[in-house]
Amino acid sequence: MKHPDVKAFFDEATFTVTYVVSDAANGRAVIIDPVLDYDPASGRTATSSADAIIDYVSEHGLHIDWILETHVHADHLSAAPYIKEKLGGQTAIGASVSAVQNVFKGIFNLEDLDIDGSQFDHLFVDGETFKVGEIDARVITTPGHTPACVTYVIGDSAYVGDTLFMPDFGTARTDFPGGSATQLYTSIQQIFALPDTTRLFMCHDYKAPGRDVFAWETTVSEQREKNIHINDAVSEKEFVAMREARDSQLGMPKLILPSIQVNIRAGCFPEAENNGIRYLKIPLDTV
């Protein structure tokens, strides 16, 4: 199985990891889960995180074919439109994004929002294949955290979004609309069925208690042996009970309200109002 080059960019403000995954033989590449800087106090956006990725791509002479989202993120705004403008590439996400759009169209009363996923250039279905240069890639739908979560398997590596964290931190929450602890268990079994040596890349890291450094790369075998929430010794019943109890104690992510509104639009902002200013909504006593 071919071994793509992987460059990680960690955004400590949102604890998010963006990846540039490339075929060194021909310079073709994809970008996974890019971050747009956002200050919630001022409502201002910036592109320093995305610009670092763009600089890396330019310096290494890479050609971007895809800008991939593992799911509709609730903890950061996507920089996909900005990166597409600068570097090209098609934006893509799992086809079940329409289910997420349908829920949040109602919550935010977004009358102008199409709920067919058409804001993205491509919608991936389970088992669909593509290429990163000459490296084979495929999509595994891995719902549970959200209905639209997917894992991208590229050569000997897989990009799991929020489905898994590092083994010492566990697994994703499942209490968002459309989430399911039972589905998450099933999805993780699909990841665990990949070859033991498959490199797994996380979308986030929060430094588990007792660990002093951020980390985002592990393997299937390490997850199956050591994940504190789900491993080969944990049954579906045990996992679901643990996950649902844990989720009941969690607060909402700090950036969930702005992130969801932007990310269900493939990272695009709402149209400006008649004063030339764009606005995001805060629904009261709802989310």
Protein Blocks (a to p, Z undefined) as FASTA:
>chain_A
ZZddddddddfknopacdddddfknopacdehiaddddfknopacfklmmmmmmmmmmno
pacfbdcdfbdcfkbccfklmmmmmngpaddddfklmmmmmmmmmmnopaklccehpmpm
bdcdehiacdehjaccdddddehjbmkbccddehjbccehjmbccfknopadfkbghiaf
klmmmmmmmmmmpcfklccddfbdehighiabdcfbdcfklmmmmomkbcfkbcfklmmm
mmmmmmmmpccdfklmmmmmmmmnnopacdddfkopacddddehkZZ
